[in-house]
Amino acid sequence: MSKIDLSESDINHNIKCNTRNGIFAVIGMNLVTPFIGILAKTLGADAYEIALLSSLPALMSVISMIPGGIMVDRFQEKKKVTGYVIALTRFFFLLLAITPNLPASWRVFALVLTYGLMNFPGGISNVAWQSFIASAIPAKQRAQAFAYRNKITSICGIIVTLIAGQILRIYNINKGFPILKRITGVDISSEIMIYQIFFVLACGFAVYEVYYHMKMKEPVVLKTQRELAIKKKLLSNIKTIFKYKPFLLFGICSLLFHFGWQMGWPLFTIYQIDYLGADGTWVSYISVVNGLAAFITYPIWSKVATKKGNNYTVVIATFAIAMSPFLYAISWNLYVLLMVNFFMGTAVAGINLVLFNSLLEVVPDEDRTLYIAIYSTLISISAMLAPMLGAHIYKVFNIYVALCIAGSFRLFGSFSFLMRFKYLARTNNSPQLKASNL
């Protein structure tokens, strides 16, 4: 396979467009993701339905990622197909906005189902984007570029979530917007309507997300007919992937960690709303604190990763995240929970920065999309099962037992990354273990 590399000016252009793309992506997502759980609770969702908000999207990813990865890999130019699938995914924001207008008996089911189905194209777009961005921004610039991108998008996410929270606070104080009604004649008489407006606005911001993605440039890849034929040997490729030790070792550690991480997702929503009484405003505050912590600590994580490497940094970050369920369990009011979420935001910033870069270190350029698709599918299988297990433990025992078990699983996953780090140090290998070690 031959490739015409990007020039330095093209790479700088891509870094700028990637940052702007991230800004609008985060604005849109922060108008939806923080509020989807509380909207479901407002419509009458129970613990298992809250868990399905995590598990069903994961199921859709399991179904879509490998076929989607194969489909995307057939395109020499991945930018356009990635942009189209991102646009389709964001269209689901409009469908989410419609669900509260359905008959009462269908609302929760429709909301959960729509949120889940959104991840069918979403899973494909994630795989396609990861494969595309690995070629659009070379490895030597990637860590710094993403540290900057994440820092900027964090502050944008903070601002939009804070504004959304204040809108909800004003609504709750006044039980509506009387000034708006007097000026425009529009009567927003339900908090649910505010969430619907948020979702519609999110779809509008997604237009700019796709626009800046399409402005990026990608290397021109020239493939021979023989190479295209090799691509079609899917079964052989998959067998090779699972025999490739760098990828296999990283994938096992990541899967163990993700299972514990994902187990806690519905538990946090349940604890915030049912045990501590968080409303939409408080949910936005929690999201803001998470984003603020990420904004402050991204440069620190970037320096640690540059100095110590991704493998060292991922051990520290996963251990920090493993502590969060235990800290949740001892949070006796929402103000304490804000402090806990600042700590969580710090840890998640580290994970977001180094986990993706660590993955790209252990996948070869050949069949990169398929490697990423298989990895993402395995993580999605975990995300399909882990939240339901967390909800089941909560129903059988109580929220505190469930949080402690989730934290224990996270610790086990972090320990596996530590063992991997020690193994790499002992064998004096780089993150990309030599194929001769198989």
N, C-alpha and C positions, 0 to 999 in steps of 0.2 A: 504493500500500500504506500503511495506517495502522497505528500501533503504540501501545500503551499502555505507556509507559516504567515501569521499576521505580523505586520510591521509594529514598531514601538508606538507609533501614533494611533494605530488601530486598537492596540491593547489599552492605551490610556482612554480612548473613546469608549471602549467596552466597559471599563471600570466606572466611568461617569454614568453611562446609561444603566449599568447594573445597579448602581446606588439609587438612581432615580426610580428605576423599576421597583426596587425594594421599598422605597418610601411609599409609593401608592399601593403596593401589595399589603404592607403593614397597616396602612390607614384603613383599607377595606376590611382586612381580617379583624382588626381591633374594633370595628363597628358590628361585628358578628360574633366572633368566638367568645369574648367574655360574657356575652348576654344570652347565648343559646341555652345554657343550663338553667338560668333563672327564668327564662321564658317558658321552658318546658315545665318547670315547677309551678309557675303561675297558671299554666294550662291544665295542671293536675297530674303530672308525671310522678311515678313512684320510683323507688331505688333502682329497680331493674331497668326501667326505661331511661333513667339517667345514665346507667352503665352502658346501655345500647348506643348512646350518643358517642361513646368511644369505640365500642365493639363493632357496630354496623359499618362505620366508615372503614375500619380495618378489614372487615370482610370484603368490602368492595375493592380495596387495594389488593387483597390476595387474589381476587378474581381477575383484576385488570393488569397488574404490573408486568408479569412475565409476557403475556401476549402483547401488551402495549410496548414493552421493551423490544420485543422482536419486530413489531411493526415500525417503531421509530428507527431501529437499526438499519432498516431497509432504505431509509432516506439518506442520501449523501449529505444533504443540507438539512440540519435538524432544527434550525431556527424557526422556520415557518410552521412546521407541524407542531412544535412546542407552543408557539403563540396561539394557534388555533385551539389547542386543547385547553390552555389556560383560560381563554375566552369562554369556552363552553363550561368550564368549571365555575367561573364567576357568575354565569347566567343563573346558576342555582340560587344565588342570593335573592333574586326576584321571586323564585318559587317559594323560598322560605318565608318571604314577606306575605305571601298569600295564605299560608296554612292556617293562621288564626281566624280567617274568615270562613273556614269550612264549618259544617255542623259540629257541635260540641263533642260528640262522641268520636269524631274522626281527627280532631285537632292534634292531639299528642302523637298519635300513630303517624299522621301525615308529616308532622315536623321531624320526628325521628327518622322516618323513611327517606324524606327528602335530604336531610342532612347526611344520611348514610350514602344515598345514591350520588350525591355530589362528589364523593371520593372515588367514584369509578373513573371519570375523566381526570379527577384530581390526582389519583395514583399514577396514571400515565404521564400527566404533566410534570409531576415531581421527578420521575425517572428521566424523562426527556430533558428537563431543565438541568439536572445534575450532570448528565452526559454532555449536554451542549456547553455548559459553563466551564467544564473541565478543559475544553478546547478553546473557548473564547478568552479565558484568562489563564495564562500558563502558571505552573506550580510555584515558580519563584516569586511571582507577584500576588498569588492567591491569598496567602495568610494575611498580608497587610491590607489587601483590597477588601477582604471580607470583614476584617476587624473594623475598618472605616465604615463600610456599609452597615454593619450591625450597630455601630455606635449611632450613626445618623438615623437609621430606621427606629432605633429604640426611643430616641427623643421625640420623633414624630408620632410613634405609637402612644407615648405618654401624653402628648398634647391632645390627640384626638380622643383618647379614652377619658382624660380628665374633663374635656368639654362635654362628652356624652354623659359622664357621671353628674356634672353640674346641671345639665338639662333635666335629668331624672330627679335630682334633688329639688330643683325649682318646681317641677311638676308635683312632687309629693307634698311640698309645703303649701302650695296654692290649690292642690287638687285640680290642676288644669293650667291653662295659659290664658287667663282672662284678657290680658293686653293683646295677645295675638288674635283672639276672637273678636275684640272690638275693632282692630285695625283691618283684618282681612276677612272676617266672618268665618274663619276656619275653627272648628271646635274639636280639639284633640282631647277627648273625654276619657281615654283609657291609656294606662301605661303600656299596654300591648301595642297600641298604635305607634308609640314612640319607637319601640323595637322594630316595627315594620318600616318606619321611616329610615332608621339606621341601616337596615338591610338594603333598601333601595339606593341610598347614598353610597353604600359599599360597592354596589354594582356599577355606579357611575365612576367611582375612583378606579375600578378595575379597567376601564377603557384606557386610562393613562398608563396603568401597569403594562398592559399589552402593547401599547404604543412604544414605550421605551424599550421593551424587550425586542420588538421588531427593528428598532434602530441599531441594535448591536450587529457586529460583523463576526463572521466565523471563517475559519480556514477552509480553503477549497481542498477537498479530499478527492484524489484520483484513484479509482479502484480498477483493477484488471478483472477480466471475466473469471479468471481462476479464483481470485479472492472473493468475488461475489458468490461463486459456487460453494466455496468453503463455508461461507456464512450460513448456508442453508442446512448444514449438518448440525441441527439444533441439539439432538440427543447427545452426540459426541461432545459438543461444546459444553453442555451442562455437566457431563461426567468429568471433563477436564477441570471445570470450575471448582467442583467439590473435592478435587484432588490437589488443588493449588494451596499449599500450606499457609502462605501469608494471609490470604483471604479467609480460609477456613478458621484459623486461630482467632483472627479478629472478629469474625462473624459469631463464633460461639460465645466469646466474652460479651459482645454487644447484645446478643439475644438474651443472655442471662440477666444482664443489667436492665434491659428494656422491660422484661416481664415484671420486675418489681416496680419500675418507674410507672408503667401503665396501670398496674393494679391500684395505685393510689389516686388516679384521676377522678373517678366518680366519688370516691370517699371525701376528697377535698371539697367538692361541690356540696355534698350532703352535709358535711360538717359546718361549712360556712353558712348555709341557708337554714338548715333544720336545727342545729345545735347553738349557733351564735346569732341567728336572726339577721343575717346579711340581706339587704335588699339590692336593687339594681345600682344604687349609688355606691354602696359599700363594695359591691363586686367591681365596679370601675376603679375605686380607690386601690383595691388589692392589685388589680391589673396595672395601675399606674406605678405602684411601689415596685412591682416586679420589673417593669420597664426602666424605672429610674435606677434600680440596682444594676441592671444590665448596662445601661449607658455609662455609669460610673466605672464599672469594673472591666468592660471590654478591653480598654488599653492595657490594664494590668494582666489580664489573661493572655493578651497578644504578646506581651513582653516575656511572660513565663514560657509560653509555647515556643517563642523564638530562641530563648536561652536554653531551655531544658528539653524541648521537643514535645511533639504531640502526645507521645506515649506516656511520658511522665505527667503531663498536664491532665490527661483524661482520667488518670487514677485519682488525682486530687479532686477534680470536678465531680466524678461519680460518687466519691465518698461524701462530699458535701451534700449532694442531692439525697443520698441515703439517709441523712439525718433529718430531712424535712418531715416525714410522717411522724417521727417521735416528737418533734417540736410542735407539730399540729396538735398532737394528743394532749399536750400540756398547755395549750393556749386557751385561757379561760374567758377571754373576751376579744372583741374585734380589734382593739388597739394593739394587744399583744400579737394578734394574728398578722397585723401589718408589719411588725418587726420581723416575724418569722418569714413572711413573704419577701421582705428585702433580702434576707439571707438566701431564700430559694432563688430569687432572681439573679443573685450573684452566681450561684452554682449553675443555673440553667445557661447563663451567658457563657460560662466556660465550656459546657457541653456543646452548645450551638456552634462555638468557634472551632473546637478541635475534633469533634466526632466526624463531621463530614470530611475534613481534611485528612483525618486518619484513614477513613475509608478509601479516599482517592490514592493514598500512599500504597495501599495493598491490592489495587486492581490494575492490571496491565491495560495499555491503550487498546490492544486488540480485544474486541468483545466487551468494551467497557460498559456499554449500555446494558448488556445482558447480565454482567456481574452486579451492577447496581440494582437491576430489576429483581434478581434473585435475593439479594441482601434485603431490599425493601419489602419483598414479599414475606420473608421470614419474620421481619420485625412486625409486619402487619398481622401475621398469624398470631403472634404474641399479643398484639393490641386487641385482637378479636376476643381472646380468651381471658387475658389478665383482668380487665375491668369487670367482667362478669363474675370471676372468682372473687374479686374484692367485694363486690356487692353481695355475693352469696355469704361470705364470711361475716359481713356486717349484719345480714338478716339472721344468721344462725347465732351469732354471739352478740357483739355490739361494736360501735364505731371505734372504740379504743383498741380492742383486740385486732380489728381489721387493719387499723393504721400501723400497729406494731408489727404485724405479719408482713405488710407491704414494705415497711422499712427494713425488715430482716432480709427479704428477697433482694432489695436494692444493695444491702451490704455484701451479700454473697456475690452479686454481679460486680461490684467494685473490687472485691477481693480477687475475682478472676482476672480483671484488668491488671491488678498488681502482680499476680503470678505471671501474666504475659510479659509485663515490663521486666521482671526479674529474669525470665527466660531469655528475652532479647539481650539483656545486659550480660548474662552468663555466656551465651553463645557468641557474643560479640558481633551480632548481626544488626543490620539496619532494619527499619520497619518492613522493608520489602525483603523477606527471607529469600534466599537463593532457591531456585527451583531444584537444585541438587539435594536440598534438604528433605525432599518429599519422601 
